[in-house]
Amino acid sequence: MDLGLRGKVAIVGGASQGIGFAIARLLAAEGADVAMVARRAEPLAQAVSRVVEQNGGRALAVAADIRSAADCERIVATAHAHFRRLDILVNNDGAPPLGLLAEFDDAAWQRAIEQNLMSVVRLSRHALPHLRAAGGGRIVNITALSVLQPIAKFGLSVATWAGVVGYAKTLSLEVAADRITVNTVCPGRIATGRLEKVFGSGAGAPALDENALADMTASIPLGRFGTPDEIAGLVAFLASPWGAYITGATFHIDGGRGASLT
Ligand SMILES: NC(=O)c1ccc[n+]([C@@H]2O[C@H](COP(=O)([O-])OP(=O)(O)OC[C@H]3O[C@@H](n4cnc5c(N)ncnc54)[C@H](OP(=O)(O)O)[C@@H]3O)[C@@H](O)[C@H]2O)c1
């Protein structure tokens, strides 16, 4: 199946590893040019090289911190200046720290809002004129299953990404006439380095032990963690002409773990 992405230009956040890298690689494999974003320049440069080597396409590294308003503006401007158009924006990155809500101060909340919500607001706002100029476009936000099924200690992400879901639904109404779609993807447990960071015992401590892994796996009806490529597949479909009639939607992709009828 040709996704029809040849000649399209995408910005993909958090693209030096994990889910963002898989999305950038798949979009590039389908013929899109990709601006790949992350903070650390060296791993990002290596990721860009891997995408170019594997696909022979064009990829651009944009080292930036999406918590910064100026960086959000620079990401879109740099990608557009390089590729001369923009069709797809994938909002993806890391996430705020875990902890009890009662223990986060205003500064922690502010950082979480900048990271999870304002980055989406700013990058989308800067991207929209270019998407309109291209005759239509796609915005896909990566959040987490916990937005639909909150988990204790994930509250900073749950609260701020719930804002993203509301933002995305509203924006989808406002830009539909411009043939721009806006959707949100909520991954369950996906095998990336992040899982170790989130569920491991912390810096310098032993990795996730076998019992913890077995317990986590047992909570997933399909009996395994997802792969970054399985998230990338849905994102690429939504970003493609095949997804043209899907907008304002929120998808959980979680091996059946989400316990809800929607
Ligand atoms: N893995 C899972 O099971 C899972 C499940 C549900 C939701 N998610 C969500 O999906 C997203 C991606 O997860 P992942 O597992 O792929 O994470 P990951 O492997 O930790 O990758 C995160 C990527 O984002 C970049 N990044 C982090 N903070 C950034 C910032 N402030 N500005 C720009 N780039 C930033 C990182 O590079 P630098 O550090 O160099 O910036 C890296 O490229 C996260 O929001 C995560 O919470 C993941």
The ligand as an ORCA input file, in Angstrom:
! r2SCAN-3c Opt
* xyz 0 1
  N       7.130      4.430     25.591
  C       5.915      4.300     26.094
  O       5.530      3.244     26.624
  C       4.947      5.456     26.011
  C       3.608      5.211     26.361
  C       2.694      6.243     26.295
  C       3.104      7.506     25.910
  N       4.405      7.724     25.586
  C       4.770      9.088     25.231
  O       5.248      9.128     23.904
  C       6.273     10.122     23.817
  C       7.538      9.477     23.242
  O       7.901      8.404     24.082
  P       9.219      7.556     23.841
  O       9.038      6.305     24.627
  O       9.534      7.461     22.411
  O      10.293      8.499     24.582
  P      11.888      8.513     24.502
  O      12.414      7.249     23.964
  O      12.323      8.991     25.844
  O      12.179      9.683     23.424
  C      11.853     11.013     23.714
  C      12.329     11.883     22.574
  O      11.906     13.232     22.820
  C      13.037     14.106     22.842
  N      12.711     15.167     23.802
  C      12.456     15.024     25.130
  N      12.208     16.214     25.680
  C      12.301     17.127     24.678
  C      12.169     18.538     24.634
  N      11.890     19.274     25.734
  N      12.329     19.179     23.457
  C      12.617     18.456     22.333
  N      12.749     17.132     22.322
  C      12.600     16.470     23.489
  C      14.208     13.194     23.224
  O      15.474     13.666     22.814
  P      16.330     14.686     23.753
  O      16.341     14.082     25.120
  O      17.666     14.769     23.104
  O      15.584     15.986     23.708
  C      13.833     11.930     22.432
  O      14.163     12.109     21.068
  C       6.479     10.672     25.225
  O       5.726     11.850     25.369
  C       5.914      9.584     26.106
  O       5.464     10.050     27.351
  C       5.331      6.732     25.616
*
